[in-house]
């Protein structure tokens, strides 16, 4: 599609993480949202001032449609309309930026669209598995398009800003994605008319490109209809009737298509329609040359798929309600997701579509999706028979050699046999002594198999500096064999406000460094009394799909926590005096994960903690909190310097302290099981 050649991914100037997209509207000119540029530069999204040229020159613009290469030169802003937030409607106004940059792709045409037209857009990364279909529900003045989700399960979300809204039938861009509502699958786009007015005001008048669309999708649709019409006239009526009936069965149509026009409309309306039609032509032995012409016309219509609808539904049924996380882990373990940001594959549908679209350069090799499913089957052990039967059937239909599938299956089984669910961890048990910052402690180190590798303890209460020196030795010993180790602080006295992640740990190379800068640091308490509830909530986290519950006061906690047993993570947004009782209720209700900001922040806790309210928190929260701590550096006023994370993993339950301070009896019983956060 022409939009692929004009696609630009806008990446963070610091981390090169994709933050949004843009589109080439004229030679050397990229149009995107102003808030995308601000986010990529680490500025507030509501930034009204035009960023300075030195900062904009650091922008990283990549071109997915050109092998992922970067633009040839630095960017500069030649047009800017600051965003104006409208919190009443979850949308923005304004919010456009025009960048001049050398070495970008081929321009596409801008044009208007009609109501109820289905449009396509993609995540800023431009991944084929991130396609979202949206329907134009209404116009808001001449500036906005209101967009509702179409048949796809994927919705517009963070990372889609600046992405073009593509009208496949008209072969042109009709808008830019700018915002999405937080509580329902509705999004908003900047209309093409407003984009053109902005380009005119910026001194740029793109020329119409309609005359150069010789290979457009509109023409391919016309070729499909011509090929179907010729096929229908070359087959007896009973064959065409049977083909229409099978097509209706495969695509779950209410009415059986009986004419070439109806067949073309049905095939193009379903994301797997082109694949189904090609499969039926092969299965029913439709003779040449009509069959060959139809298959040629189907090439390039829509994103690539390898699964028939029944195969897709069966895979989802085999994976079950927690299939997204299982398949995502398996795909990563098998190497099918190398270099792919997690945001681009946010649910099972997006993940399957992405793996389908990844095609091997060599014929008859194991598809990436089948490789990932084999990895998931290996992880299930003896319970993976259903997934293996599914992958065998799909591989057979795609004529994958049995030897290739066997090698893939054996490799997955070998990896499953050697993997461990545990991570190396150093656990520090603290008991506050009579004087501040004087502790009696014990440190235990565990390797990736949950075997204890070392133990250090104090003979008497010692100052914090001495404890940190001993902790540095324990961490250094474990990190001789692994890249990073988790650190868990078991707090005996229940004072969870203690900033242990900011404790300076000595380093021979870099001097004292805050412990939380180089490794995940979490808090733990004494074992909870309601162990069954604690474990049930922890189990809920494995399925994903449940965003953290934000608590503001005790009344809300007492009202929601006893009935919301699906909640495994809570974020506290309240003043310091309210926080202690709220934390107590969370522990009494068996909440295993709690995040909050220490100290007082002037009522800005919700804004500070908003980036962590994500449905994929079980797999990203630890890393995101550490990144926020790193961003704080040595600035104690930065919000990242005040994050506290309680992470109670029931797979390892800390036992109570068995001795008393000053007696030299420092032993406690080890909990059953093991594992790190």
Secondary structure, 3 states (H helix, E strand, C coil): CHHHHHEEEEECCCCCCEEEEEEEEECCEEEECHHHHHHHCCCCCCCCCCCCHHHHCCCEEEEHHHCCEECCCCCEEEEEEEEEEECCCCEEEEEEEEEECCCCCCCCCECCCCCCCEEEECCCCCCHHHCEEEEEEEEECCCEEEEEECCCCCCCCCCCCCCEEEECCCCEEEEEEEEECCCCCEEEEEEHHHHHHHHHHCCCCCCCCHHHCCCCHHHHHHHHHHHHHHHHHHCCHHHHHHHHHHHHHHHCCCCCCCCHHHHHHHHHHCCCHHHHHHHHHHHCCCCCCHHHHHHHHHCCCCCCCCCCHHHHHHHHHHHCCCHHHHHHHHHHHCCCCCCCCHHHCCCHHHHHHHHHHCCCCCCCCCCHHHHHHHHHHHHHHHHHHHHHHHHHHHHHHCCCCHHHHHHHHHHHHHHHHHCCCCCCEEEEEEEECCCCCEEEEEEEEECCCCCEEEEEECCCCEEHHHHHHHHHHHHHHHCCCCCCCEEEEEECCCCCCCCHHHCEECCCCCCCEEHHHCCCEEEECCCCCCHHHHHHHHHHHCCCCCCCEEECCHHHHHHHCCCCCCCCEEEECCCHHHHHHHHHHHHHCCCCEEEEECCCCCCCHHHHHHHHCCCCHHHHHHHHHHHHHHHHCCCCCCHHHHEEEEECCCCECCCCCCCCCCCCCCCCCCCCECCCC
